[in-house]
Amino acid sequence: MIQRMETNQRMSQVVIHGNTVYLAGQVAFDAPGASVAEQTKDALARIDKFLAQAGTDKSKLLSATIWLSDIGTFDEMNAIWDAWVSPGNQPARACVESKLAAPQFNVEIGIIAALD
């Protein structure tokens, strides 16, 4: 069985299959144009919300993919990420520089997590 949440004509924000939760890449909808630190905080708050909606939390992260519009902001993003990630439960992670879908966004974070 596959469960989809927050679905529109293009995508789902959350997909649950078996004991795995897949989140769409999250951007700072509440902080467009803000600093990378503020955008990271906002994207992580959205991730927390969607994980809770799916019945899990950041202590169950399996994988994270982070896209930065400027890899020069890597340390700024990491300062927020390091304070947020559950100690002892760090996921496998990749971080790359990439042009994002809209110029007001500087960071996007995709997550895969377990339900149990």
C-alpha distances in whole Angstrom, upper triangle without the diagonal:
4,7,10,13,17,16,19,20,20,18,15,17,14,11,8,6,7,11,11,13,14,17,19,22,24,28,30,30,33,35,35,39,39,40,37,37,37,34,32,32,31,28,27,27,25,23,23,22,19,18,20,17,14,16,18,21,23,24,21,21,20,22,24,25,28,30,34,36,39,38,42,40,38,40,39,36,36,38,35,32,34,35,31,29,29,32,31,27,28,25,26,27,29,31,33,35,34,34,32,31,33,37,37,34,35,32,28,26,22,20,17,17,16,14,17
4,7,10,14,13,16,17,17,14,12,13,10,7,6,5,7,10,10,10,11,13,15,19,21,24,27,27,29,31,32,35,35,36,34,34,33,30,29,29,27,25,24,24,22,20,21,20,16,16,17,15,12,15,16,19,21,22,19,19,19,19,21,22,25,27,30,32,35,35,38,36,35,37,36,32,33,35,32,29,32,32,29,27,27,30,29,26,26,23,24,25,26,28,29,32,30,31,28,27,30,33,33,30,31,28,24,22,19,17,15,15,14,14,16
4,7,10,10,14,16,16,13,10,11,8,6,5,7,9,11,11,9,10,12,14,18,19,22,25,24,26,29,29,33,33,34,32,32,31,28,27,27,25,22,22,22,19,17,18,17,13,13,15,12,9,12,14,17,20,21,18,19,19,20,21,22,24,26,29,31,34,34,37,35,34,36,35,31,32,33,30,28,30,31,27,26,26,29,29,25,26,23,24,25,26,28,29,31,30,30,27,26,28,32,31,28,30,27,23,21,18,16,15,14,14,13,16
4,7,7,10,12,12,9,6,8,6,5,6,9,12,13,12,10,10,10,11,15,16,19,21,21,23,26,26,29,30,31,29,30,28,25,25,25,22,20,20,20,16,15,17,15,11,13,14,11,10,13,15,17,19,22,19,19,19,19,19,20,22,24,27,29,32,32,35,33,32,34,33,29,30,32,29,26,29,29,26,25,25,29,29,25,25,23,24,24,25,26,27,29,27,27,24,23,25,28,27,25,27,24,20,19,16,15,14,15,15,15,18
4,5,9,12,12,9,6,6,5,6,8,12,15,15,14,11,10,10,11,14,14,17,19,18,20,23,23,27,27,29,27,27,26,23,22,22,20,17,18,17,14,13,15,12,9,11,12,9,8,12,14,16,18,21,19,18,20,20,19,20,22,23,26,27,31,31,34,31,31,32,31,27,28,30,27,25,28,28,24,24,24,28,29,25,25,23,24,24,25,26,27,28,27,27,23,22,23,26,25,23,25,23,19,18,15,15,15,15,16,15,19
4,7,10,11,8,6,5,7,9,12,15,18,19,17,13,12,10,10,13,13,15,16,15,17,20,20,24,25,27,25,26,24,21,21,21,18,16,17,16,12,13,14,12,9,12,13,10,11,14,16,17,19,22,21,20,21,21,20,20,21,22,24,26,29,30,33,30,29,31,30,26,28,29,26,24,28,27,24,24,25,29,30,26,26,24,25,25,25,25,26,27,25,25,21,19,20,24,23,21,23,21,18,17,15,15,16,17,19,18,22
4,7,8,6,4,6,8,9,12,15,19,20,18,14,13,12,11,14,14,16,18,16,19,22,22,25,26,28,27,28,26,23,23,23,20,18,20,19,15,16,18,15,12,15,17,13,13,17,19,20,22,25,23,22,23,22,21,21,22,22,25,26,30,31,33,31,31,33,31,28,30,31,28,27,30,30,27,26,28,31,32,29,28,26,26,26,26,26,27,27,25,24,21,19,20,24,23,21,24,22,19,18,16,17,17,19,20,20,24
4,5,6,6,9,11,13,16,18,22,23,21,18,16,14,12,15,15,17,18,16,19,22,21,24,26,28,27,28,26,23,24,25,21,19,21,21,17,18,20,18,15,18,20,17,17,21,22,24,25,28,26,25,25,24,23,22,23,23,25,26,29,31,34,31,31,34,32,29,31,33,30,28,32,32,29,29,30,34,35,31,31,28,29,27,27,27,27,27,25,24,20,17,19,22,22,21,23,22,19,19,18,19,20,22,24,23,27
4,6,9,12,14,15,18,20,23,25,23,20,18,16,14,16,17,19,21,19,22,24,23,26,28,30,29,31,29,25,26,27,24,22,24,24,20,21,24,21,19,22,23,20,20,24,25,27,28,31,29,27,27,26,25,24,24,24,26,26,30,32,35,33,33,36,34,31,33,35,32,31,34,35,32,32,33,37,38,34,33,30,30,29,28,28,28,28,25,23,20,17,19,23,23,22,25,24,21,21,19,21,22,24,26,26,30
4,7,10,13,13,17,19,22,24,21,18,16,14,11,13,15,16,19,17,21,23,21,24,26,28,26,28,27,23,24,25,22,20,22,22,19,19,22,21,18,20,23,20,20,24,24,25,26,29,27,25,25,23,22,20,21,20,23,23,27,28,31,30,30,33,31,28,30,32,30,28,32,33,29,29,31,35,35,32,30,27,27,26,25,25,24,24,21,20,17,14,16,20,21,19,22,21,18,18,16,18,19,22,24,25,29
4,7,9,10,13,15,19,20,17,15,12,10,8,11,12,15,17,16,20,22,21,24,25,27,25,26,25,22,22,23,20,17,19,20,16,16,19,17,14,17,19,17,16,20,21,22,22,25,23,21,21,20,19,18,19,19,21,22,26,27,30,28,28,31,29,26,28,30,27,25,29,30,26,26,28,31,32,28,27,24,24,23,22,23,23,23,21,20,17,15,17,20,21,19,21,19,16,16,14,15,16,18,20,21,25
4,5,7,10,13,16,17,15,12,9,8,7,10,11,14,17,16,19,21,21,24,25,27,25,26,24,21,21,22,19,16,17,18,14,13,16,14,11,13,16,13,12,16,17,18,19,22,20,19,19,18,17,17,18,19,22,23,27,28,30,28,28,30,29,25,27,29,26,24,27,28,24,24,25,29,29,26,25,22,23,22,22,22,23,24,22,22,18,17,19,22,22,20,21,19,16,15,13,13,14,16,17,18,21
4,7,10,13,17,17,14,10,8,6,5,8,8,11,14,13,16,18,18,22,22,24,22,22,21,18,17,18,15,13,14,14,10,10,12,11,8,10,13,11,11,14,15,15,16,19,18,16,17,16,15,15,16,17,20,21,25,25,28,26,25,27,26,22,23,25,22,20,24,24,20,20,22,25,26,23,22,20,21,20,20,20,21,22,21,21,17,16,18,21,20,17,19,17,13,12,10,11,12,13,16,16,20
4,7,10,13,13,10,7,6,5,6,10,11,14,17,16,19,21,22,25,25,26,24,24,23,20,19,19,17,14,14,15,11,10,12,11,7,8,11,9,7,11,12,13,14,17,15,14,15,15,14,15,17,19,22,24,27,27,30,27,26,28,27,23,24,26,23,21,24,24,20,19,20,24,24,21,20,18,19,19,20,21,22,24,23,23,20,19,21,24,23,20,22,19,15,13,11,10,10,11,13,13,16
4,7,10,11,8,6,5,7,8,12,14,17,20,20,22,25,25,28,28,29,27,27,26,23,22,22,21,18,18,18,15,13,15,14,10,10,13,11,8,12,13,15,16,18,15,14,15,15,15,16,19,20,24,26,29,29,32,30,28,30,29,26,26,28,26,23,26,26,23,21,22,25,25,21,21,18,19,20,21,22,24,26,24,25,22,21,24,27,26,23,24,21,18,15,12,11,10,11,12,12,15
4,7,7,6,5,6,9,12,15,16,20,23,23,25,27,28,31,31,32,29,29,28,26,24,24,23,20,19,19,17,14,15,15,11,10,12,11,7,10,11,14,15,17,14,14,14,15,16,18,21,23,26,29,31,31,34,32,30,32,31,27,27,30,27,24,26,27,23,21,21,24,24,20,21,18,19,20,22,24,26,28,27,28,25,25,27,30,29,26,27,24,20,18,14,12,10,10,9,9,12
4,6,5,7,8,12,14,17,19,23,26,26,29,31,31,34,34,34,32,32,31,29,27,27,26,23,22,23,20,18,19,18,15,14,16,14,11,13,13,16,18,18,15,15,14,15,17,19,22,24,28,30,33,33,36,34,32,34,33,30,29,32,29,26,28,29,25,23,23,26,25,21,22,19,19,21,22,25,27,29,28,30,27,27,29,32,32,29,30,26,23,20,16,14,11,11,10,10,13
4,6,8,11,14,17,20,22,26,28,29,31,33,34,37,37,37,34,34,33,31,29,29,28,25,24,24,22,19,20,20,17,15,16,16,12,13,13,16,18,18,14,15,14,16,19,21,24,27,30,33,36,35,38,36,33,35,35,31,31,33,31,27,29,30,26,24,23,25,24,21,22,19,20,22,24,27,29,32,31,33,30,30,33,36,35,32,32,29,25,22,19,16,12,11,9,9,10
4,7,10,13,17,19,21,25,27,28,30,32,33,36,35,35,32,31,31,29,26,27,26,23,21,22,21,17,17,18,15,13,14,14,10,10,10,13,15,14,11,12,12,14,17,19,23,26,29,32,34,33,36,34,31,33,33,29,28,30,28,24,26,26,23,21,19,22,20,17,18,16,17,20,22,25,27,30,30,32,30,30,32,35,34,31,31,27,24,21,17,14,11,9,6,5,7
4,7,10,13,16,18,21,24,25,27,29,30,32,32,32,29,28,28,26,23,24,23,20,19,20,18,15,15,16,13,11,13,13,10,11,10,12,13,13,10,10,9,11,13,16,19,22,25,28,30,29,32,30,28,29,30,26,25,27,25,22,23,24,21,18,18,21,19,16,16,14,15,17,19,21,24,27,26,28,26,26,29,31,31,27,27,24,20,17,14,11,7,6,5,6,9
4,7,10,13,14,18,20,21,23,25,26,29,28,28,26,25,25,23,20,21,20,17,16,16,14,11,12,13,10,8,11,10,7,9,8,10,11,13,10,9,9,11,12,14,17,20,23,26,28,27,30,28,26,28,27,23,23,25,23,20,22,22,19,17,17,20,20,16,16,14,15,16,18,20,22,25,24,26,23,23,26,28,27,24,24,21,17,14,11,8,6,5,6,7,10
4,7,9,11,15,18,19,22,23,24,26,26,26,23,24,23,21,19,20,18,15,15,16,13,11,13,13,10,9,13,12,10,12,11,12,13,15,12,10,10,10,10,12,14,16,20,23,25,25,28,26,24,26,25,22,22,24,22,19,21,22,19,17,18,21,21,17,16,13,14,14,16,17,19,22,21,22,20,20,22,25,24,21,22,18,14,12,8,6,5,7,9,10,14
4,6,8,12,14,15,18,19,20,23,23,23,20,21,20,17,16,16,15,12,12,13,10,8,11,11,8,8,12,11,10,13,12,12,12,15,13,11,12,10,10,11,12,14,17,20,23,23,25,23,22,24,23,19,20,22,19,17,20,21,17,16,18,21,21,18,17,14,15,14,15,16,18,20,19,20,17,17,19,22,21,18,18,15,11,9,6,5,6,8,11,13,16
4,6,10,13,13,16,18,18,20,21,22,19,20,19,16,15,16,15,11,12,14,11,9,13,13,10,11,15,14,13,16,15,15,15,18,16,14,14,12,11,10,12,13,16,17,21,21,24,22,21,23,22,19,20,23,20,18,21,22,19,18,20,23,24,20,19,16,17,15,15,16,17,18,16,17,14,13,16,18,18,15,16,13,9,8,6,7,9,12,15,16,20
4,7,10,12,15,15,15,17,18,18,15,17,16,13,12,14,13,9,11,13,10,9,13,13,11,13,16,16,16,18,17,16,15,18,17,14,15,12,10,8,8,9,12,14,17,17,20,18,17,20,19,15,17,20,17,15,19,20,17,17,19,22,23,20,18,16,16,14,13,13,13,14,13,14,11,11,13,15,15,12,12,10,6,5,4,7,10,13,17,19,22
4,7,8,11,12,12,15,15,16,13,14,13,10,9,11,9,5,8,9,7,7,11,11,10,12,15,15,15,18,17,15,14,18,17,15,16,14,11,10,9,10,12,14,17,18,20,17,17,19,17,14,16,18,15,14,17,18,15,16,18,22,23,20,18,16,17,15,15,14,15,16,14,15,11,12,13,15,13,10,11,8,5,5,6,9,12,14,18,19,22
4,6,9,9,8,11,11,12,11,12,11,7,8,10,7,5,9,10,8,10,13,13,13,15,17,18,18,21,20,18,17,21,21,18,19,17,14,12,10,10,11,12,15,16,18,15,16,18,16,13,16,17,14,14,18,18,16,17,20,23,25,22,20,19,20,17,16,15,15,15,13,13,10,10,10,11,10,7,8,6,5,7,9,12,16,18,21,23,26
4,5,5,6,9,9,10,9,10,8,5,7,8,5,5,9,9,8,11,13,13,14,16,18,18,20,22,21,19,18,22,22,20,22,20,16,15,13,13,12,13,16,17,19,15,16,18,15,13,16,17,14,14,18,18,16,18,21,24,26,24,22,21,22,19,19,17,17,17,16,15,12,12,11,12,9,7,9,8,8,10,13,15,18,20,24,25,28
4,6,6,10,10,13,13,14,11,8,11,11,8,8,11,11,9,12,14,13,14,17,18,18,20,23,22,21,20,24,24,22,24,22,19,18,16,15,15,16,19,21,22,19,20,22,19,16,20,20,17,18,21,21,19,21,23,27,29,27,25,24,25,23,22,20,21,20,18,17,13,13,11,12,10,8,11,11,11,12,15,17,20,22,25,26,29
4,6,10,9,12,13,13,9,8,11,10,7,9,12,10,10,13,14,14,15,18,19,19,21,23,23,21,21,24,25,23,26,24,21,20,18,18,17,18,20,22,23,19,21,22,18,17,20,20,16,18,21,20,18,21,23,27,29,27,26,25,27,24,24,22,23,22,21,20,16,16,14,15,11,11,13,13,13,15,17,19,22,23,27,27,30
4,6,5,8,10,10,7,6,9,9,7,9,12,11,12,15,16,16,18,20,21,22,24,26,25,23,21,25,26,24,26,24,21,20,17,16,15,15,17,19,20,16,18,19,16,14,18,18,15,16,20,19,18,20,23,26,29,27,25,25,26,24,23,21,21,20,19,18,15,15,13,13,9,8,10,11,12,14,17,20,23,25,28,29,32
4,6,9,10,12,9,7,11,12,10,11,14,14,14,16,19,18,19,22,24,24,25,28,27,25,24,27,28,25,27,25,21,20,17,15,14,13,15,18,19,16,18,20,16,15,19,19,17,18,22,21,20,23,26,29,31,29,27,26,27,24,23,20,20,18,17,15,12,12,9,9,5,6,8,10,12,15,18,20,24,26,29,30,33
4,7,9,11,9,8,12,13,12,13,16,17,17,19,21,22,23,25,27,27,29,31,30,27,26,29,30,27,29,26,23,21,18,16,13,12,14,17,16,14,17,18,15,15,18,19,17,19,22,22,21,24,27,30,32,31,28,28,28,25,23,20,20,17,16,15,13,13,10,8,5,6,8,10,13,16,20,22,26,28,32,33,36
4,7,8,6,6,10,11,10,12,14,15,16,18,20,20,22,24,25,26,28,30,28,26,24,27,29,26,28,26,22,21,17,16,14,13,14,16,16,13,15,16,13,12,16,16,14,16,19,19,19,21,25,27,30,28,26,26,27,24,23,20,20,18,18,17,15,16,13,11,8,8,8,10,13,16,19,22,26,27,31,32,35
4,5,5,6,8,10,11,12,14,15,17,18,20,21,23,24,26,27,29,30,28,25,23,26,28,25,27,24,21,19,16,15,12,12,12,14,13,9,12,13,9,9,13,13,12,14,17,17,17,20,23,25,28,27,24,24,25,22,21,18,18,16,17,16,15,17,15,13,10,9,8,10,13,15,19,21,25,27,30,32,34
4,6,5,6,9,10,10,12,14,15,16,18,20,21,22,24,25,27,28,26,23,20,23,25,22,23,21,17,16,12,11,9,9,9,11,10,7,9,10,7,6,10,10,9,11,14,15,15,17,20,22,25,24,21,21,21,18,17,14,14,13,14,14,13,16,14,13,11,9,6,7,10,12,16,18,22,24,27,29,31
4,5,5,6,9,10,11,12,14,15,16,19,20,21,23,24,26,27,25,21,19,21,23,21,23,21,17,17,13,14,11,13,13,13,13,9,10,9,6,6,9,8,6,9,12,11,12,14,18,20,23,22,19,20,21,18,18,15,16,16,17,18,16,19,18,16,14,12,10,9,12,13,17,18,22,23,26,28,30
4,5,5,6,9,10,11,13,14,15,17,19,20,21,23,25,26,24,21,19,22,24,22,24,22,19,18,15,15,13,14,15,16,16,12,13,13,10,9,12,11,9,11,14,13,13,16,19,21,24,23,21,22,23,20,20,18,19,18,19,19,17,18,17,15,12,11,10,10,12,13,17,19,22,23,27,28,30
4,5,5,6,9,10,11,12,14,15,17,18,20,21,23,24,23,20,18,21,23,20,22,20,16,15,12,12,11,12,13,15,15,12,13,14,10,9,12,12,10,11,15,14,13,16,19,22,24,23,20,20,21,18,18,15,16,15,16,15,13,15,13,13,10,8,7,7,9,10,14,16,20,21,25,26,29
4,5,5,6,9,10,10,12,14,15,16,18,20,21,22,20,17,15,18,19,17,19,17,13,13,10,11,10,12,13,14,14,11,11,12,9,6,9,10,7,7,11,11,10,12,16,18,21,19,17,17,18,15,15,13,15,15,15,16,14,16,16,15,13,10,9,6,8,8,12,13,17,18,22,24,26
4,6,5,6,9,10,10,12,14,15,17,18,20,21,19,16,14,17,19,17,20,18,15,15,13,14,14,16,17,17,18,14,14,14,11,9,11,10,7,8,11,10,9,12,15,17,20,19,17,18,20,17,18,16,18,18,19,20,17,19,18,18,15,13,12,10,11,11,14,15,18,19,22,23,25
4,5,5,6,9,10,11,13,14,16,17,19,20,19,16,15,18,20,18,20,19,16,16,14,15,14,16,18,19,20,16,16,17,14,12,14,14,10,11,15,14,11,14,17,20,23,21,19,19,21,19,19,18,19,19,19,19,16,17,16,16,13,11,12,10,10,11,13,15,18,19,22,23,25
4,5,5,6,9,10,11,12,14,15,17,18,17,15,13,17,17,15,17,16,12,12,11,12,12,14,17,17,19,15,15,16,14,11,13,14,11,10,14,14,11,13,16,19,21,19,17,17,18,16,16,15,16,17,17,17,14,15,15,16,13,10,11,8,7,7,10,11,15,16,19,20,23
4,5,5,6,9,10,10,12,14,15,16,14,11,10,13,14,12,15,14,11,12,11,13,14,17,18,18,20,16,15,16,14,11,12,13,9,8,11,11,8,9,12,15,18,16,14,14,16,15,16,15,17,18,19,20,17,18,18,19,17,14,14,11,10,8,10,10,13,14,17,18,20
4,5,5,6,9,10,11,12,14,15,14,11,11,14,16,15,18,17,15,16,15,17,17,20,21,22,23,19,19,19,17,14,15,15,11,11,14,13,10,12,14,17,20,18,17,17,20,18,19,19,21,22,22,22,19,20,20,21,18,15,16,13,12,11,13,13,15,15,18,18,21
4,5,5,6,9,10,11,12,14,13,12,12,15,16,14,17,16,14,15,14,16,17,19,22,22,24,20,20,21,19,16,17,18,14,13,17,16,12,14,16,20,22,19,18,18,20,18,19,19,20,21,21,21,18,18,18,19,17,14,15,13,11,10,11,11,14,14,17,17,20
4,5,5,6,8,10,11,12,11,9,8,12,12,11,13,13,11,12,13,15,17,19,21,21,23,20,19,20,19,15,16,17,14,12,15,15,11,11,13,17,19,16,15,14,16,15,17,17,19,20,20,21,18,19,19,21,19,16,16,13,11,8,9,8,10,11,14,14,17
4,6,5,6,9,10,11,9,7,7,10,11,11,14,14,13,15,16,18,20,22,24,24,26,22,21,22,20,17,17,17,14,13,15,14,10,11,12,15,17,15,15,15,18,17,19,19,22,24,24,25,22,22,23,24,22,19,19,16,14,12,12,10,12,11,14,14,16
4,6,5,6,9,10,10,9,10,14,14,14,17,17,16,18,18,20,22,24,26,26,28,25,24,25,23,19,20,21,17,16,18,17,14,14,15,19,21,18,18,18,21,20,22,22,24,26,25,26,22,22,23,24,22,19,20,18,16,14,14,12,14,13,15,14,17
4,5,5,6,9,9,9,10,14,13,13,15,15,14,16,17,19,21,23,26,26,28,25,24,25,24,20,21,22,19,17,20,19,15,15,16,20,21,18,18,17,19,19,21,21,23,25,24,24,21,21,22,24,22,19,20,18,15,13,12,10,11,11,13,12,16
4,5,5,6,5,5,7,10,9,10,12,13,13,16,17,20,22,25,27,27,29,26,24,25,24,20,20,21,18,16,18,18,14,13,13,17,18,15,15,14,17,17,20,21,23,25,25,26,23,23,24,26,25,22,22,19,16,13,12,9,10,8,10,9,12
4,5,5,5,6,9,11,11,12,15,17,17,19,20,23,25,28,30,30,32,28,27,27,26,23,23,23,20,18,20,19,15,15,15,18,20,17,18,17,20,21,23,24,27,28,28,29,26,26,27,29,27,24,25,22,19,16,15,13,13,11,12,10,13
4,6,8,9,12,15,14,15,17,18,18,20,21,24,26,28,31,31,33,30,29,30,28,25,25,26,22,21,23,22,18,18,18,22,23,20,21,20,22,23,25,25,28,29,29,29,26,25,26,29,27,24,25,22,20,17,16,14,14,13,13,11,14
4,6,9,12,13,12,13,15,16,17,19,21,23,26,29,31,31,33,30,29,30,29,25,25,27,23,21,23,23,19,18,18,21,22,18,19,18,20,21,23,24,27,29,28,29,26,26,27,30,28,25,26,23,20,17,15,12,12,10,10,8,11
4,7,11,12,11,13,15,17,18,21,23,25,28,31,33,33,35,32,30,31,30,26,26,27,24,21,23,22,19,18,16,20,20,17,19,18,21,22,24,26,29,31,31,32,29,29,30,32,31,28,28,25,22,19,17,14,13,10,10,7,9
4,7,8,7,9,12,14,15,18,20,23,26,29,31,30,32,29,27,28,27,23,23,24,21,18,20,19,15,14,13,16,16,13,15,14,17,19,22,23,26,29,29,30,28,28,29,31,30,26,27,23,20,17,15,12,11,8,7,5,7
4,5,6,7,11,13,13,17,18,21,23,27,28,27,29,26,24,24,24,20,19,20,17,15,16,15,12,10,9,13,14,11,12,12,16,17,20,21,24,27,27,29,26,27,28,30,28,24,24,21,19,15,14,11,11,8,9,8,10
4,5,5,9,11,11,14,15,19,21,24,25,24,26,23,21,21,20,17,16,17,14,11,12,12,9,7,6,10,11,8,9,9,13,13,17,18,21,24,25,26,24,25,27,28,26,23,22,18,16,13,12,9,10,8,9,10,12
4,6,9,11,13,16,18,21,23,27,28,26,28,25,23,22,22,19,18,18,16,13,13,13,10,8,5,8,8,6,8,9,13,14,18,20,23,26,27,29,27,29,30,31,30,26,25,22,20,16,15,12,12,9,9,10,10
4,6,9,11,15,17,21,23,27,28,27,29,26,24,24,24,21,19,21,19,15,16,16,13,10,9,11,10,7,9,8,12,14,17,19,23,26,27,29,27,28,30,31,30,26,26,22,20,16,14,10,9,5,5,7,7
4,6,8,11,14,17,20,23,25,23,25,23,20,21,21,18,16,18,16,13,14,15,12,9,9,11,11,7,7,5,8,10,13,16,19,22,23,25,23,25,27,28,27,23,22,19,16,12,11,7,6,4,6,9,10
4,7,11,14,17,20,24,25,23,26,24,21,22,23,19,18,20,19,15,16,18,15,12,12,13,12,8,8,5,6,9,12,15,18,21,22,25,23,25,27,29,28,24,23,20,17,13,11,8,6,5,7,10,11
4,7,10,14,17,20,21,20,22,21,18,19,20,17,16,18,17,14,15,17,15,12,13,15,14,11,9,5,5,6,8,11,14,18,18,21,20,22,24,26,25,22,20,16,14,10,8,6,5,7,10,13,15
4,6,10,13,17,18,16,19,17,15,16,17,13,13,16,14,11,13,15,13,11,13,15,15,12,9,6,6,5,6,8,11,14,15,18,17,19,21,22,22,18,16,13,10,7,6,5,6,9,12,16,17
4,7,10,13,15,14,17,15,13,16,16,13,13,16,15,12,15,17,15,13,16,18,18,15,12,10,9,6,5,6,8,11,12,14,13,16,18,19,19,16,14,11,8,6,5,7,9,12,16,19,21
4,7,10,12,10,14,12,10,13,13,9,10,14,13,10,13,16,14,13,17,19,19,17,14,12,11,8,6,5,6,9,9,12,11,14,16,16,16,12,10,7,6,5,6,9,12,15,18,21,24
4,7,9,9,12,11,10,13,13,10,12,15,15,13,16,18,17,17,20,22,23,21,17,16,15,11,8,6,5,6,6,8,8,11,13,13,14,10,8,6,5,6,9,12,15,18,22,25,27
4,5,6,9,7,8,11,11,9,11,14,14,13,16,18,18,18,22,23,25,23,19,18,17,13,11,7,6,5,6,8,8,11,12,11,12,9,6,5,7,9,12,15,18,21,25,28,30
4,7,9,8,10,13,13,11,14,17,16,16,19,21,21,21,25,27,28,26,23,22,21,17,14,11,9,5,5,5,6,10,10,9,10,8,5,6,9,12,15,18,21,24,28,31,33
4,5,6,8,11,11,11,13,15,16,16,19,21,21,22,25,27,28,27,23,22,21,17,15,11,9,6,7,8,10,14,14,11,12,11,7,9,12,14,17,20,23,26,30,33,35
4,5,5,9,10,10,11,14,15,15,17,19,20,20,24,24,26,24,21,20,19,15,12,9,7,5,8,11,12,16,17,15,16,13,10,10,12,14,17,19,22,25,29,32,33
4,5,8,9,10,11,13,15,15,17,19,20,21,25,25,27,26,22,22,21,18,15,12,11,9,12,13,15,19,19,16,17,15,11,12,15,17,20,22,25,28,31,34,36
4,6,5,6,9,10,11,12,14,16,17,18,22,23,25,24,20,20,20,17,15,11,11,10,12,14,14,18,17,15,15,13,9,9,13,14,18,20,23,25,29,32,33
4,6,5,6,9,10,10,12,14,15,16,19,20,21,21,17,17,17,13,12,8,9,9,12,15,15,19,19,18,17,15,11,10,12,13,16,18,21,23,26,29,31
4,5,5,6,9,10,10,12,14,15,18,18,20,20,17,18,18,15,14,11,13,13,16,18,19,22,22,20,19,17,13,12,15,15,18,20,23,24,27,30,31
4,6,5,7,9,10,12,13,15,18,19,22,21,18,19,20,16,16,13,14,14,16,18,18,21,20,18,17,15,11,11,14,14,18,19,23,24,27,30,31
4,6,6,6,9,10,11,12,16,17,19,18,15,16,17,13,13,10,12,12,14,16,15,19,18,17,16,13,10,8,11,11,14,16,19,20,24,26,28
4,5,5,6,8,10,10,14,14,16,16,13,14,14,12,12,10,13,14,17,19,18,22,22,21,20,17,13,11,13,12,15,16,19,20,23,25,26
4,6,5,6,9,10,14,14,17,17,14,16,17,15,16,14,16,17,20,22,21,24,24,22,21,18,15,13,15,15,18,18,21,22,25,27,28
4,6,5,6,9,12,14,17,16,14,15,17,15,16,14,17,17,19,21,20,22,22,21,19,16,14,12,13,13,16,16,19,19,22,24,26
4,5,5,6,10,11,14,13,10,12,13,11,13,12,15,16,18,20,19,22,22,22,20,17,15,12,12,10,13,13,16,16,19,21,22
4,5,6,9,9,11,11,9,12,14,12,14,14,17,19,21,24,23,25,26,25,24,20,18,15,16,14,16,15,18,17,20,22,23
4,6,8,9,12,13,11,14,17,16,18,17,20,22,24,26,24,27,27,26,24,21,19,17,17,15,18,17,19,19,21,22,23
4,6,9,12,11,10,12,15,14,16,16,19,21,23,25,23,25,25,25,23,20,18,15,15,13,15,14,16,15,18,19,20
4,6,9,7,6,9,12,12,14,15,18,21,23,25,23,25,26,26,25,21,20,16,16,13,14,12,14,13,15,17,17
4,6,5,6,9,13,14,17,18,22,24,26,28,27,29,29,30,28,25,23,20,19,16,16,14,14,13,14,15,15
4,5,7,10,13,15,18,19,23,26,28,30,29,31,32,32,31,27,25,22,22,19,19,17,17,15,16,18,17
4,6,9,12,14,18,20,23,26,29,31,30,33,34,34,33,29,27,24,23,20,20,17,17,15,15,17,16
4,6,10,12,16,18,21,25,26,29,28,30,31,32,31,27,26,22,21,17,16,13,13,11,12,14,13
4,7,8,12,14,18,21,23,26,25,27,29,29,28,25,23,19,18,14,14,12,12,11,13,16,16
4,6,10,12,16,19,21,24,23,25,27,28,27,23,22,18,16,13,12,9,9,9,11,14,15
4,7,11,14,17,19,22,22,24,26,27,27,23,21,18,16,13,12,10,10,11,13,17,17
4,7,10,14,16,19,18,21,23,24,24,20,18,14,13,10,10,9,10,12,15,19,20
4,7,10,12,16,16,19,21,22,22,18,16,13,12,10,10,11,12,15,18,21,23
4,7,10,13,13,17,18,18,19,15,13,10,10,9,10,12,15,17,21,24,26
4,6,10,11,15,17,16,18,15,12,10,10,11,12,15,17,20,24,27,29
4,7,9,13,14,14,15,13,10,9,10,12,14,17,20,23,27,30,32
4,6,9,11,11,13,11,9,9,10,12,14,17,20,23,27,30,32
4,7,8,8,11,9,9,10,10,13,15,19,22,25,29,32,34
4,6,7,9,7,7,8,8,11,13,17,20,23,27,29,32
4,7,9,8,10,10,10,13,14,18,21,24,28,29,33
4,6,6,9,10,11,14,16,20,23,26,30,31,35
4,5,7,10,12,16,18,22,25,28,32,34,37
4,7,10,11,15,18,21,25,27,31,33,36
4,6,8,11,14,18,21,24,27,29,32
4,7,10,14,17,21,23,27,29,32
4,7,10,13,17,20,23,25,28
4,7,10,14,17,20,22,25
4,7,10,13,17,19,22
4,7,10,14,16,19
4,6,10,13,15
4,7,10,13
4,7,9
4,6
4
